[in-house]
Amino acid sequence: ATPDAAALYTEPILLLQKARKRLGKALHLDEAKDNLRKILKDVEINLFRGKEKSKLQPAMIKTNFKKTLKFLQKELKKRNVGKALHVDEVRGKLLELETQLRAIITKNFKVEYWPMFVYLVGAMFCMASSSMAHTFSICSPKANMWWWRIDYVGIAVMISTSFCPVVYYVFLNEVVWRNFYLVLILALGSLVATVSLMERFQRDDYRFYRAFLFIAFGMFSIIPLIHAFFLHWKDPIDSQAFNRIIGYELMMGAQYLGGALVYATQFPECAFPGKFDLFFNSHQVFHVAIVLAAYTHYIAVVEAIEWRYG
C-alpha cells in the first residue's frame, strides 16, 4: 500500500466516528437519518472514486466493506431511524464498517523503515571508520595511508546514505524519479569513494580539493529538493510538512558546510599556532559539526516518515 491508501482510509474512519457520535446525541430522528446518509455518501465517494484510487483498494473493500455500506444505505431508504431499524443497530453497523477499515489498514499498510536504517548504518560506518583511523593511523606509515583513505570512504558512504531516506520518502509516489535519484546518488557516491582511495588525494596540499569534493557531492541534494518543492508546493498540507523537512535539511547543510570550511582553513590553529593543539582545534570542530549535522538529518527523516505515513 501507499500513503495515498492511508489517507484514503483515514478520512472515512473519521466520518464514521463522527456519525456514531451524532447518533449518540439527542437529535431529531429525521435529522439523524439525513446526516447519516450524507456521511455514508461521503465515505463511498472517498473509497470508490476513480480508477486510479480503486487500484489501491484490496479485494476486501469490494466485498465485505462495500456490502455492509450498501446494506446500511438501503435500510435507511426503506425505514426510519429509530423505528424498524433501531439506532443501536445503525451504530453497530457503523462500528462494523470502521472495524473493517482498521483491519484493512493493519493488514495492507506497512511503514517502510529500511531507508532510515540504510542511513543509520551509513552514519555509523562513517563514525566507526573515523574512530579507527584516528586510533590506528599512528601504527605505521602504511597504516596511516590506508586508514585515512578508509576515513574518506566513510564520509562518502555517509553522504550517499543520507540521500537515501529523504529521496525515498519525498518521491514515494514518483517511482521513476525516486529510482533515478537513488541510482544517480549511488553512482556519484561510488565515484567519490573511488577518488578517495587514490594516493594523490591523501596529500596535504589536496586539503581544499578534498573539502570541495565532499561539499560538491553534498550540495547535489539541492537538485532533488528543488524538484520535490515544485511537486508539493501547491498542496497546503504537503507544502507545510515539506517545508519543515527543507528547514532541517538547510540546517544540516549549514552544519556540514561550516565543518568542511573549518577543516579546509584549519582555523583557529592557523591564526594561533600552539594554542589549540589539544582542544578546540579545527579537526575537533569539524567532527562536532558532522555529528550535529547527522542528528539534524535524522530529525528531517523522522519528519518525512511522519508526513508520509502519519
NORNOR-V896714 format. One line per field, one symbol per residue. phi: phi as a letter, one per 20 degrees, with the letter a starting at -180 (. if undefined). psi: psi as a letter, one per 30 degrees, with the letter a starting at -180 (. if undefined). burial: I if it has 24 or more other ideal C-beta (glycine too) atoms within 12 Angstrom, else O. A space follows every 50 residues. Layout:
phi=???
psi=???
burial=???
This chain:
phi=.dggffffffffffffffffffffeecfffffffffffffffffffecem fffffeeffgffdfffffffgffffffecefndfefgfffffffffffff fffffffddcfeegfffgffffffffffffffffedfefagffgffffff fffgfffffffffgffffffdgddfffgffffffffffffffffffefff fefffegffffffffffffgffffffgfgffdffegfffffffffggfff ffffffffffffffeledffecgnecfdcmeffffgfffffffffffgff ffffffffdm
psi=llfeeeeeeeeeeeeeeeeeeefflilkeeeeeeeeeeeeeeeeeeegkk eeefffklfeefdeeeeeeeeeeeeeeelkkfcejleeeeeeeeeeeeee eeeeeeefjkkjfeeeeeeeeeeeeeeeeeeeefefffeleeeeeeefee eeeeeeeeeefeeeeeeeeehefieeeeeeeeeeeeeeeeeeeeeffkee ffkefgeeeeeeeeeeeefffeefeeeeefefffjeeeeeeeeeeeeeee eeeeeeeeeeeeeefhkffffikffheekgleeeeeeeeeeeeeeeeeee eeeeeeeef.
burial=IIIIIIIIIIIIIOIIIOIIOIIOOOOOOOOIIOIIIOIIOOIIOIIIOO OOOOOIIIOOIOOOIIOIIOOIIOIIOOOOIOOOIOIOOIIOIIIOIIOI IOOIIOOOIOIOOOIIOIIIOIIOIIIOIIOOIOOOOOOOOOOOOOIIII IIIIIIIIIIIIIIIIIIIIIIIOOOOIOOIIOIIIOIIOOIIOIIOOOO IIOOOOIOOIIOIIIOIIIIIOOIIOIIOOOIOOOOOIOOIIOOIIOIIO IIIOIIIIIIOIIIOIOOOOOOOOOOOOOOIIIOIIIOIIIOIIOIIIII IIIIIOIIIO
